[in-house]
Amino acid sequence: MARPAIASIVPDALKNFDSLPDSAHVRQPVVEALFGCSGSTLWRMVKRRDLPAPRKLSERISAWNVGELRRKL
């Protein structure tokens, strides 16, 4: 089975990250791709405070603030 092209699995939010306003929020797959890490490593970085914690947008949805992520890049 052929693997899908990288461009087809990169979320649009990551492609357009530079054009997002600082007040925007992105979900975990975008943050993983942005920092080039797995979900486990991402949460480890949050626990060590190397990355900001996500904000709880609803009971089942957490997302990271784009402005806070830019300051960590």
N, C-alpha and C positions, 0 to 999 in steps of 0.2 A: 504494500500500500504506500503510495507516495505521500510525503509530508506536505502540508499546505505551505504556501510561501509565507515568509515572515511578515510581509506587509499585510497579508490578509488576517493575521491574528493580532496585530497591534491595534489596540482600540483607537478610535478617532480622537478621543480626548488626549491621548499621548501624542498623536501626530500634531494636534493643534494646541499643545500645552503652552507654547509661548504666547499665543493670542488669547488665552483665557484670562479673565480679570482675577485679581488677587482674592476677590470675595467668592470665587467659584469653589466647588468641592469636587473631588474625584474619588472613585472607589478603589478598592485594594488592587485589582489587576493593573491599573494604571500606575500606582505607586511602585508595585513590584517591578514593572518594566522600566520605570523612570530610574530606579536605583539599582536595577540589574540584580535582584535578589529573589529568593523564594518567600513564600508566605511565612514560614517559620522564622527565617532570618529577619524579615520585616518586623514581626512582633517582638523579636529579641531586641532589635534596635529601638523600638518604642519603649520597651521595658527599661533599657539602659539610658533612655532619654537622648539617644542619638538622633531620633526623629520625633516630631510632635505626635501626640496621640490623636487618633481620629475623633471627630465630633459625632455624637449620636444624633442622627437626623430623625429617626423614628425608632420604634421598638426593635426592628430587625435590620435597620440600615445605618451603617457608620461610613463616614467619608472624611477624607483629609482636606484641609483648606489649602488651596493652591498657593496663596501668599506665604504661608508658613513653610510649605515644601520648598519654594524658591529660595527662601533664606537659608535652607540647609544644603542646597546644591552648591 
